[in-house]
Amino acid sequence: MAIFGPCFAAVLSVVSFLLVASAVPLDVSYDERGIKLNGQSRIIISGSIHYPRSTPEMWGDLIKKAKEGGLNAIEIYVFWNAHEPLYRQYDFEGNKDLVRFIKTIQDAGLYAILRIGPYVCAEWNYGGFPVWLHNLPGVELRTNNTVYQNEMKTFVTLIVDMMQKHGLFAIQGGPIIVAQIENEYGNVEWAYGNNGKSYINWCAQLAESYGVQINTCNGYYCDQFSPNNPKSPKWWTENWSGWFKDWGMKDPHRTAEDLAFAVARFFQYGGSLQNYYMYHGGTNFDRTAGGPYITTSYDYDGTVYMYKGKQSCFLGNANQNQDFTVNLMGSSHTVQAWSVSILPDCYTEVYNTAKINSQQTVMVKLPNEADDQTEPYELKWDWRPEHLESLHHGVAKGALDLSKNDSLAGKVITLHVHTNGHIVHAFVNGKHVGSQWGTSDHLEFIMEKDIKLKHGKTNWISLLSVTVGLQRRGDRGPVDQLVDVQGGLERHEEKGLQHGWRSHNLPSNRLFVWYKVKRNDPMVVDLQGLGKGTAWVNGHNIGRFWPSYGEDGCTATCDYRGAYKSDKYHIPRSFLQDDGNKLVLFEEFGGTPLHVRFQTVTAGTICATTDEKMKLPTGICGSYTRGSCEAPNTLSVIQKKVGQESCTLDVSENTFRPTGCHQNVSRLAVEATCDSP
């Protein structure tokens, strides 16, 4: 893997613990079959929701929808740098209120899986480490280093004590059934040598001081994962349901069929805990986005499970091109390519991952009513320039004196800059001469620009660096190799800009300029036309924008067969105000705000399909084609449901009448186009 590749590990040296007590409301234990709650083995289906990437007002609805989606647990990362941004100064307020979030999970009747880290990766800035930790004398991160280990133990103990104080562990009657420290160390342990082995042993001892240790798996597929202890359960803490996006990267999409295949195959091979990562992704507010550039056997086989005289069967086909017919206990079963069939009695198929019921909603942006006019609606922007001398953080300056007779004076020469982080703007004598940046998979680059130097005076060469998220991991060595500690523009804030605003001569394609506008209606902002920068709404930093750098990826036409690869501004309501909303932009690259529009995002088309067995409707959402075997009442039955918020249909001949082709109705495809509200 490249140093800035995904947070991937097939087998992870991670440590989990279960708190043990003598008298408890819920007895928690585990063996090789899985986790046991009050002596009963439980299958855990969980999903990751990152509380700092949403707001408290959203939590209840998100968790309610997760429960309605079939989950019985929520998995949580704890972000050290969010809670201790400055040494021994803690923040558990607002969207960092960890206790409130876990209590919301408990109120919904779900379990919680707490991943304390304190290194989490999670595409979060610096992998969750606070920058002050990097600056402690003598510190080395994630290795056998006393300075780091003392700080790690202090933070982990703080979180554990907090959970105990509020009675949130299952043994106290709370929702937390599992907790974890460290994360994905198997990727980097080799880089630390013997110190890495000593460190992971220390982590194990720390975990044992709380309870019991196990190791887990992260990845797209974990069916072949085996715990390091044969008496430990097989747990999948991160099933990557999609992928994060880098600036300039295609939008990644993983098909529902492939995801279902991976989950079914994991349980087919003895898994007992599976977590969708992410179930809700949320937003990288402020500068929380990690770095750099963050914006997810071809064989077939059968498995029979016997328990107390009863048997169930899984039929798996990992060939991505061919269907196979399997003879099982005297009956033939056809298993489609890249799918798993589940037969509870080993005779009747009740589920196949290639035939899942799914719904796809195609979201569209509609113009805001104020913008939907015959004449283009122009926003009333104010602006103010930003001067290079105020961007003192992250600026490297050099002086060069040339005499009148110097051979370089007045001639075109080349400014050569060799760097690896992440964006560089070059100035000569205060004049911008060029900008350049790397890519998410290749940070290092060389910028060369032709310049002229003046004779008889001091020539100033200034290089302004910009960080697009601090490194979140390290495959080639320790993660504490900062690329560039908070480049100049990344330290800029919207606060304090009370003076110097202008309402005339709005600039276009100017570097380093502030824009602001006020609207009285709720906003969904389309920032097309801008270059790169940061946005604030009513003083809340909603993160970076870079619309000039990106491309579309796989959509509904994706084939679910074959192993998944990821080649491919939300504004919370609580940020908005009834008396008007102020949008402030800092434009770094020189775009124009004239194309910015406020829009409403709504469902444009909704498509749903049921079990696909026969040659009925074909195609994809947006271009379905009638099949050769159609029930006569299909359209009329569906039309009666139009206007309802939700509905359930019995997909059978009882509902739609016989097809006339001597086959039961086996697939229903519905496509509805939604009128704008």
C-alpha positions in Angstrom: 0.0 0.0 0.0 1.1 3.6 -0.6 1.7 5.7 2.5 -1.5 7.6 1.9 -3.6 4.6 0.9 -6.8 3.6 2.6 -6.9 2.5 6.3 -6.8 -1.1 5.2 -5.8 -4.3 7.0 -6.7 -7.9 6.3 -5.6 -9.0 9.8 -5.2 -6.3 12.4 -3.1 -6.2 15.6 -5.9 -4.4 17.5 -7.0 -4.9 21.0 -10.5 -5.0 22.4 -11.7 -5.4 26.0 -14.9 -6.2 27.8 -15.3 -4.8 31.3 -15.9 -7.5 33.9 -17.7 -7.0 37.2 -19.2 -9.3 39.9 -22.8 -8.1 40.0 -24.1 -6.8 36.6 -27.5 -6.2 34.9 -26.2 -7.7 31.7 -23.6 -10.5 31.7 -21.2 -10.1 28.8 -18.8 -12.8 27.6 -17.6 -14.4 24.4 -16.2 -17.6 22.9 -15.3 -18.8 19.4 -19.0 -18.7 18.5 -19.4 -15.0 19.2 -20.5 -12.6 21.9 -22.8 -13.8 24.7 -25.3 -11.6 26.4 -26.7 -13.2 29.6 -25.5 -16.5 28.3 -27.2 -16.3 24.9 -25.1 -16.1 21.7 -25.9 -13.0 19.7 -25.2 -12.0 16.1 -24.3 -8.3 16.1 -25.1 -6.2 13.0 -23.8 -2.7 13.6 -23.1 0.5 11.7 -20.6 3.3 12.2 -21.9 6.9 12.9 -19.3 9.5 13.8 -20.9 12.0 16.2 -18.5 14.9 15.4 -19.4 14.6 11.7 -23.0 15.4 12.5 -24.9 17.4 15.1 -26.8 16.5 18.2 -30.1 17.5 16.5 -29.4 14.8 13.9 -28.4 11.9 16.2 -31.9 10.7 17.2 -33.1 10.5 13.6 -29.9 8.9 12.4 -30.0 6.2 15.1 -33.7 5.6 14.6 -33.2 5.0 10.9 -30.3 2.7 11.6 -32.5 0.6 13.9 -35.2 0.5 11.2 -32.6 -0.6 8.8 -32.0 -3.8 10.8 -29.0 -2.8 13.0 -28.8 -3.8 16.6 -25.7 -1.8 17.5 -23.9 1.5 16.6 -20.1 1.6 16.4 -18.4 4.7 17.6 -14.9 6.2 17.2 -13.6 8.5 19.9 -11.5 11.4 18.4 -8.7 12.4 20.7 -7.9 15.7 19.0 -11.6 16.7 19.0 -11.8 16.2 22.8 -8.3 17.5 23.8 -7.3 20.0 21.2 -5.0 21.7 23.7 -3.0 19.9 26.3 -5.3 19.0 29.3 -8.1 21.2 27.9 -11.0 19.0 27.2 -14.1 19.6 25.0 -17.2 17.4 25.3 -19.7 20.0 24.3 -22.1 20.3 21.3 -21.4 17.7 18.6 -18.5 16.4 20.8 -20.9 15.3 23.6 -19.9 11.6 23.6 -22.0 10.7 26.6 -25.1 12.3 25.0 -24.5 10.4 21.8 -24.2 7.0 23.6 -27.3 7.7 25.7 -29.2 8.4 22.5 -28.1 5.0 21.3 -29.3 3.5 24.5 -32.7 5.3 24.3 -33.2 3.7 20.9 -32.7 0.2 22.4 -29.4 -0.5 20.5 -26.0 -1.7 21.7 -22.8 0.4 21.3 -19.3 -0.6 20.3 -16.8 2.0 21.6 -13.5 2.3 19.7 -11.4 4.6 21.8 -8.3 4.5 19.6 -6.7 6.9 20.5 -5.3 6.5 17.0 -8.4 6.0 14.8 -7.4 6.9 11.2 -11.0 7.4 10.0 -9.8 9.8 7.4 -9.7 12.3 10.2 -7.1 15.0 10.6 -3.8 13.5 11.8 -5.6 10.2 12.4 -7.2 11.6 15.6 -4.0 12.6 17.3 -3.8 16.2 18.7 -0.9 18.2 17.2 0.4 19.1 20.7 1.2 15.4 21.1 3.5 15.6 18.2 5.4 18.5 19.8 6.1 16.8 23.1 9.9 16.4 23.7 11.1 12.9 23.0 7.8 11.6 21.8 7.4 8.9 19.2 3.8 7.9 18.3 2.4 4.4 18.3 5.5 2.7 19.5 7.3 1.6 22.7 7.8 5.2 23.8 7.1 6.2 27.4 6.1 9.8 26.6 3.4 8.6 24.1 2.3 5.7 26.2 1.7 7.8 29.3 -0.4 10.3 27.2 -2.3 7.5 25.5 -3.1 5.8 28.9 -4.2 9.1 30.3 -6.7 9.7 27.5 -8.0 6.1 27.4 -8.5 6.1 31.2 -10.3 9.4 31.0 -12.8 7.9 28.5 -13.3 4.6 30.4 -13.8 6.5 33.6 -16.3 8.8 31.9 -18.3 5.8 30.6 -18.3 4.1 34.0 -19.3 7.3 35.8 -22.4 7.5 33.6 -23.2 3.8 33.8 -22.8 3.2 30.1 -21.1 -0.2 30.0 -23.4 -3.1 29.6 -22.4 -4.6 32.9 -23.8 -1.5 34.5 -27.0 -1.6 32.5 -25.7 0.6 29.7 -25.4 -0.1 25.9 -21.6 -0.6 25.5 -21.0 -4.3 24.9 -17.5 -4.0 23.5 -14.7 -1.4 23.6 -11.4 -1.2 21.6 -8.0 0.4 21.9 -5.5 0.9 19.1 -6.6 0.4 15.5 -5.1 -1.1 12.3 -1.7 -1.6 13.7 -1.0 -4.6 11.4 -0.4 -2.1 8.6 2.6 -0.4 10.3 3.9 -2.7 12.9 6.8 -3.8 10.6 8.0 -0.2 10.4 8.6 -0.1 14.1 10.5 -3.4 14.4 10.9 -4.8 17.9 9.5 -1.6 19.4 6.3 -2.2 17.5 6.0 -5.7 19.0 6.7 -4.3 22.5 4.1 -1.6 22.0 1.3 -4.0 20.9 2.1 -6.2 23.9 1.9 -3.1 26.1 -1.5 -2.4 24.6 -2.6 -5.9 25.3 -1.6 -5.5 28.9 -3.4 -2.3 29.1 -6.5 -4.0 27.7 -6.2 -6.9 30.1 -6.2 -4.4 33.0 -9.8 -3.7 31.8 -10.9 -7.1 30.6 -10.2 -9.4 27.7 -8.3 -9.0 24.4 -9.1 -10.1 20.9 -8.2 -9.0 17.4 -10.6 -8.0 14.6 -10.7 -7.4 10.8 -11.3 -4.3 8.6 -11.8 -4.5 4.8 -14.1 -5.1 2.0 -14.2 -8.8 2.6 -13.3 -10.6 5.9 -14.7 -14.1 5.3 -11.1 -15.5 5.2 -10.0 -13.7 8.4 -9.1 -15.9 11.4 -8.7 -14.5 15.0 -5.3 -15.0 16.5 -6.9 -17.0 19.3 -9.0 -20.0 18.3 -11.3 -19.3 21.3 -11.9 -15.8 20.2 -14.9 -14.8 18.0 -14.6 -13.7 14.4 -15.4 -10.0 14.3 -15.5 -7.5 11.4 -15.2 -4.0 12.8 -15.2 -2.2 9.5 -17.0 -3.5 6.4 -16.4 -0.7 4.0 -19.8 -0.1 2.5 -18.3 2.5 0.2 -15.3 4.7 0.3 -14.1 8.1 1.3 -13.4 10.6 -1.5 -10.1 12.4 -2.2 -10.1 15.8 -4.0 -9.9 15.0 -7.7 -11.1 11.4 -7.2 -14.2 9.8 -8.7 -17.3 9.4 -6.5 -17.0 5.9 -5.1 -20.0 3.6 -5.0 -20.2 0.0 -3.9 -23.2 -2.0 -5.1 -25.8 -3.3 -2.6 -25.4 -6.8 -4.1 -21.7 -6.9 -3.5 -22.1 -5.6 0.0 -24.7 -8.2 0.7 -22.5 -10.9 -0.8 -19.6 -9.9 1.5 -21.8 -9.9 4.6 -23.4 -13.3 3.9 -20.1 -14.9 3.1 -18.6 -13.5 6.4 -21.4 -15.2 8.4 -21.2 -18.3 6.2 -17.6 -18.7 7.4 -18.4 -18.3 11.1 -18.5 -14.5 11.7 -20.5 -13.2 14.6 -20.1 -9.4 14.6 -20.2 -7.2 11.5 -20.1 -3.4 11.2 -21.0 -1.3 8.2 -18.4 1.4 7.9 -19.9 3.9 7.4 -23.6 3.7 8.0 -23.8 7.5 8.0 -20.7 9.4 6.9 -21.5 12.9 7.8 -19.4 16.0 7.2 -15.8 17.0 7.9 -16.5 20.3 9.5 -13.7 22.8 10.0 -10.3 21.3 9.4 -11.2 17.8 10.6 -10.7 16.1 7.1 -7.7 13.9 7.2 -4.8 14.1 4.9 -3.8 14.4 2.5 -6.6 15.4 0.1 -9.6 13.7 1.8 -13.1 15.2 0.8 -13.9 3.1 0.6 -10.9 -17.2 -4.2 -13.0 -17.4 -7.4 -14.6 -20.6 -6.1 -18.0 -21.8 -4.9 -18.7 -23.8 -1.9 -21.4 -25.0 0.5 -21.4 -24.8 4.2 -23.8 -26.7 6.5 -24.3 -25.6 10.2 -25.7 -28.1 12.7 -27.0 -27.0 16.1 -29.1 -29.1 18.4 -30.1 -31.4 15.6 -31.2 -28.6 13.2 -29.2 -27.6 10.1 -28.9 -24.5 7.9 -27.0 -24.1 4.7 -25.0 -21.4 3.0 -24.2 -21.8 -0.7 -21.5 -19.4 -1.9 -20.3 -18.7 -5.4 -17.2 -16.4 -5.5 -16.8 -16.8 -9.3 -17.6 -13.3 -10.7 -18.6 -14.5 -14.2 -20.4 -17.9 -14.0 -23.4 -19.3 -12.2 -23.1 -22.7 -10.7 -25.6 -25.5 -9.9 -25.0 -27.4 -6.7 -26.5 -30.7 -5.7 -27.2 -30.5 -2.0 -28.9 -33.4 -0.2 -30.6 -34.6 -3.4 -31.8 -31.1 -4.5 -30.3 -28.9 -7.2 -29.7 -25.2 -6.4 -28.4 -22.6 -8.9 -26.2 -20.0 -7.2 -25.6 -16.9 -9.3 -22.1 -15.5 -9.8 -20.7 -13.6 -6.9 -23.5 -14.4 -4.5 -24.4 -16.4 -1.5 -27.7 -18.3 -1.0 -29.1 -19.0 2.4 -31.2 -22.1 3.0 -32.5 -22.2 6.7 -33.5 -25.9 6.2 -30.9 -26.8 3.6 -33.8 -27.2 1.0 -35.5 -23.9 0.5 -33.7 -20.8 -0.6 -35.0 -17.7 1.3 -32.3 -15.2 0.4 -29.7 -14.6 -2.3 -27.4 -11.6 -2.2 -27.7 -11.1 -6.0 -31.5 -10.8 -5.6 -31.8 -8.4 -2.8 -34.7 -5.9 -2.6 -33.2 -2.5 -3.0 -34.3 1.1 -3.4 -32.3 3.8 -5.2 -33.2 7.5 -4.9 -31.7 9.9 -7.5 -31.4 13.2 -5.8 -31.7 16.4 -7.9 -30.9 20.0 -7.1 -33.8 22.4 -7.8 -33.3 26.2 -8.0 -34.3 28.1 -5.0 -37.5 30.1 -5.6 -35.6 33.4 -5.3 -33.2 32.2 -8.0 -35.9 30.7 -10.3 -36.7 33.9 -12.2 -36.7 34.9 -15.8 -33.8 37.2 -15.3 -30.8 35.7 -13.6 -30.8 36.3 -9.9 -27.6 38.0 -8.7 -26.5 37.6 -5.1 -25.4 40.8 -3.4 -21.9 39.9 -2.5 -19.4 41.9 -0.3 -15.7 41.3 -0.5 -12.4 42.2 1.0 -8.8 41.3 -0.1 -6.4 39.3 1.9 -2.8 40.4 1.9 0.2 38.1 1.8 1.9 39.8 4.7 -1.0 38.7 7.0 -0.5 35.0 6.0 2.7 34.8 8.1 2.1 31.2 9.1 3.4 28.7 6.6 5.2 31.4 4.5 8.9 30.8 3.7 10.8 33.9 2.6 14.2 34.4 1.1 16.1 37.5 0.0 18.4 37.9 -2.9 20.5 41.0 -3.5 21.7 41.6 -7.1 24.2 44.3 -8.0 23.8 46.3 -11.2 26.4 44.2 -13.0 25.1 40.9 -11.9 24.6 38.5 -14.8 21.1 37.5 -13.5 19.7 41.0 -13.3 16.9 41.6 -15.7 17.1 38.1 -17.3 14.5 35.4 -17.3 15.5 32.7 -14.8 13.8 29.6 -13.5 12.4 29.4 -9.9 12.6 25.7 -9.0 10.6 24.4 -6.0 10.8 20.8 -5.0 8.2 19.9 -2.3 5.8 17.3 -0.9 3.2 19.4 0.9 0.5 19.9 -0.3 0.0 23.2 -2.3 2.5 25.9 -2.9 1.9 29.5 -4.0 5.0 31.4 -5.2 5.5 35.1 -5.1 8.4 37.3 -6.2 8.6 40.8 -4.8 5.0 40.4 -3.7 3.7 39.4 -7.1 2.1 36.0 -7.6 4.1 34.0 -10.2 2.4 30.6 -9.9 0.7 27.9 -7.8 0.9 24.1 -7.9 -0.2 21.1 -6.0 0.2 17.3 -5.8 -2.4 14.6 -5.9 -3.7 12.3 -3.2 -1.5 9.4 -4.4 1.6 11.5 -5.3 2.3 14.4 -3.0 5.8 15.2 -4.2 6.0 17.6 -7.1 8.3 20.1 -8.7 7.2 23.6 -9.6 9.2 25.6 -12.1 8.3 29.2 -13.1 10.1 31.8 -15.2 10.8 34.9 -13.2 12.8 38.2 -13.4 14.8 39.7 -10.6 15.5 43.3 -10.2 19.1 44.7 -9.8 20.2 47.2 -7.2 17.6 46.1 -4.6 16.6 43.2 -2.4 14.5 40.6 -4.2 12.0 38.7 -2.0 10.9 35.2 -2.9 8.0 34.0 -0.8 6.5 30.5 -0.8 3.1 30.1 0.9 2.3 26.5 1.8 -1.2 25.1 2.3 -2.1 21.8 4.1 -5.0 19.8 2.8 -5.4 17.7 6.0 -2.6 16.3 8.1 -1.4 12.8 7.4 -3.8 10.3 9.0 -1.6 7.1 8.8 1.8 5.8 7.9 2.6 2.6 6.0 6.2 3.4 5.4 7.0 4.5 9.0 5.7 6.3 12.1 2.6 8.4 11.7 4.2 11.3 13.4 5.9 12.6 10.2 3.9 15.8 9.7 3.9 17.0 6.2 3.5 20.7 7.1 2.3 21.8 10.5 -0.8 23.8 9.6 0.0 25.8 6.5 -0.7 29.5 6.4 -4.1 29.5 4.8 -5.3 26.6 6.9 -4.9 28.7 10.0 -7.2 31.5 8.7 -10.5 32.0 10.4 -13.7 34.0 9.5 -13.7 35.6 13.0 -12.6 39.2 13.3 -13.4 40.3 9.8 -15.5 43.3 10.8 -13.9 45.9 8.7 -12.7 46.5 5.2 -15.6 45.0 3.3 -16.5 46.4 -0.1 -19.7 46.2 -2.0 -18.6 47.5 -5.4 -16.2 46.2 -8.1 -16.6 42.6 -7.2 -13.4 40.8 -8.3 -13.3 37.6 -10.4 -10.4 35.1 -10.6 -8.5 36.9 -7.8 -6.4 34.9 -5.4 -6.8 35.3 -1.6 -10.1 37.1 -1.3 -13.0 37.0 1.1 -16.6 37.0 0.0 -19.8 37.2 2.0 -23.5 37.2 1.4 -26.7 37.0 3.5 -29.8 35.1 2.7 -33.1 34.9 4.6 -34.0 31.3 3.4 -32.6 27.9 4.4 -29.7 27.1 2.2 -28.1 24.3 0.2 -25.2 25.8 -1.5 -23.8 25.0 -4.9 -20.3 26.5 -5.0 -19.6 25.8 -8.7 -17.5 28.5 -10.2 -15.2 28.8 -7.2 -11.7 27.5 -7.1 -10.6 26.3 -3.7 -11.1 27.6 -0.2 -13.1 27.4 3.0 -16.7 28.2 3.8 -18.4 29.4 7.0 -22.2 29.6 7.7 -23.1 31.9 10.6 -19.6 31.5 12.0 -19.6 27.7 11.7 -16.7 26.4 9.6 -18.4 23.8 7.3 -15.1 22.8 5.7 -13.1 23.1 2.5 -14.4 23.4 -1.0 -12.6 22.6 -4.2 -15.2 22.2 -7.0 -12.6 22.8 -9.7 -11.0 19.5 -8.8 -13.1 16.3 -9.1 -14.9 13.9 -11.4 -17.9 11.5 -11.4 -17.6 7.8 -10.7 -19.5 4.6 -10.9 -23.3 5.0 -10.6 -26.3 2.7 -11.0 -24.7 0.9 -13.9 -22.0 -0.7 -11.7 -21.8 -4.5 -12.0 -21.9 -6.0 -8.5 -19.8 -9.0 -9.5 -16.1 -9.0 -8.7 -14.2 -7.6 -5.7 -14.9 -4.0 -5.0 -12.2 -1.4 -5.6 -12.6 2.3 -4.9 -11.3 3.8 -8.2 -13.9 5.7 -8.2 -22.1 20.9 1.7 -24.1 19.6 4.0 -25.3 22.4 6.3 -26.9 21.2 9.5 -30.2 22.8 10.4 -28.8 23.8 13.8 -26.3 26.1 12.0 -29.1 28.1 10.4 -31.0 31.1 11.8 -34.5 32.3 11.3 -33.5 35.9 10.8 -31.0 35.3 8.0 -28.0 33.3 7.2 -24.5 34.6 6.5 -22.2 32.7 4.1 -18.6 33.7 4.2 -16.1 32.3 1.7 -12.3 32.5 1.6 -11.2 32.0 -2.0 -7.7 30.8 -2.5 -7.4 29.9 -6.2 -9.2 32.8 -7.9 -12.7 31.6 -8.8 -15.8 33.7 -9.0 -18.8 33.8 -6.7 -21.1 34.9 -9.5 -22.1 31.3 -10.3 -22.9 30.4 -6.7 -26.5 29.3 -6.2 -28.7 28.4 -3.3 -30.7 25.3 -4.1 -33.0 22.7 -2.6 -32.0 19.0 -2.8 -34.9 16.6 -3.2 -35.7 13.2 -4.6 -36.1 13.4 -8.4 -36.5 9.7 -9.2 -37.1 6.8 -6.9 -36.5 3.2 -8.1 -37.2 0.0 -6.2 -36.8 -3.6 -7.2 -37.7 -6.9 -5.6 -36.4 -10.5 -6.0 -35.1 -11.1 -9.5 -35.6 -14.6 -10.7 -37.4 -14.4 -14.0 -37.1 -12.5 -17.2 -39.4 -9.6 -16.1 -38.4 -6.0 -16.1 -34.8 -5.3 -17.1 -32.4 -2.3 -17.1 -31.3 0.2 -14.5 -33.0 3.0 -12.7 -34.0 5.6 -15.3 -34.2 3.2 -18.2 -36.3 0.1 -17.2 -37.7 -2.0 -20.0 -40.8 -4.2 -19.8 -40.2 -7.9 -19.7 -41.9 -10.6 -21.7 -44.0 -11.8 -18.8 -46.1 -9.0 -17.1 -49.0 -9.1 -14.7 -52.0 -7.1 -16.0 -52.6 -5.1 -12.8 -49.1 -3.9 -12.2 -49.6 -0.2 -13.1 -53.0 0.2 -11.5 -51.8 -1.3 -8.2 -48.8 0.9 -8.1 -50.8 4.1 -9.0 -53.1 3.5 -6.0 -50.0 3.9 -3.7 -48.9 7.2 -5.2 -49.0 10.0 -2.7 -48.3 7.8 0.4 -45.1 8.5 2.4 -44.3 4.8 2.4 -46.0 1.6 1.4 -45.7 -2.2 1.4 -46.7 -4.5 -1.4 -47.2 -8.3 -1.6 -45.3 -9.1 -4.8 -47.4 -12.1 -5.9 -50.2 -13.1 -8.2 -52.7 -12.4 -5.4 -51.9 -8.7 -5.8 -51.1 -8.3 -9.5 -53.1 -11.2 -11.0 -51.7 -14.1 -13.0 -49.1 -13.2 -15.7 -50.5 -15.6 -18.2 -47.1 -17.2 -18.8 -47.4 -19.9 -16.2 -44.8 -18.3 -13.9 -45.2 -16.6 -10.6 -44.5 -12.9 -10.4 -40.9 -12.8 -9.3 -39.7 -9.3 -9.8 -41.2 -5.9 -9.4 -39.4 -2.8 -10.7 -40.9 0.6 -9.8 -39.6 3.9 -11.0 -41.4 7.1 -9.7 -40.6 10.6 -10.8 -41.2 13.1 -8.0 -42.7 16.5 -8.6 -40.9 19.4 -6.9 -42.5 20.5 -3.6 
